[in-house]
Amino acid sequence: MGATGLSADPTEYRARLADQPDSQVDTWASELMRDVAKRRGIVRVVEDFRRATRLDEQEFERVFASGGGPPATVGHDAQGRLIVPAVALWALVPGIRSQVADGRDRLIEYLVANFDELVYV
């Protein structure tokens, strides 16, 4: 499975991700967000992404908007949890790259933090 960047454990997965081109890391991060949103909900994706990328709520909103996500669609659910439209999750990838110098590393951290989700899919 080496050509796909996948592996049997998170440590090896992180090492293999480091060898992948930016475009591949970006694609996998976007696909993971989409797949997790379908199975576990948008709240889970937003919380996981924020935790892995170390973004507070305001930084998350800036990343979302700078990546092309419509700022007016950022909101909160009935429990007060931050949400965005699932169809716009892709905006987080170019957004994190445009807002922080270590965007690639943070995307890799998001992928590794969700390694068990990848195995499930």
DAQUIWO-V686690 format. One line per field, one symbol per residue. burial: I if it has 16 or more other ideal C-beta (glycine too) atoms within 10 Angstrom, else O. Layout:
BEGIN
burial: ???
END
This chain:
BEGIN
burial: OOOOIOIOOIOOIOOIIOOIOOOOIIOIIIOIIOIIIOOOOIOIIIOIIIOIIOIOOOOIIIIIIIIOIOOOOIOOOOOOOIOIOOOIIIIIIIIIIOIIOOIIOIIIIIIIOIIOIIOOO
END
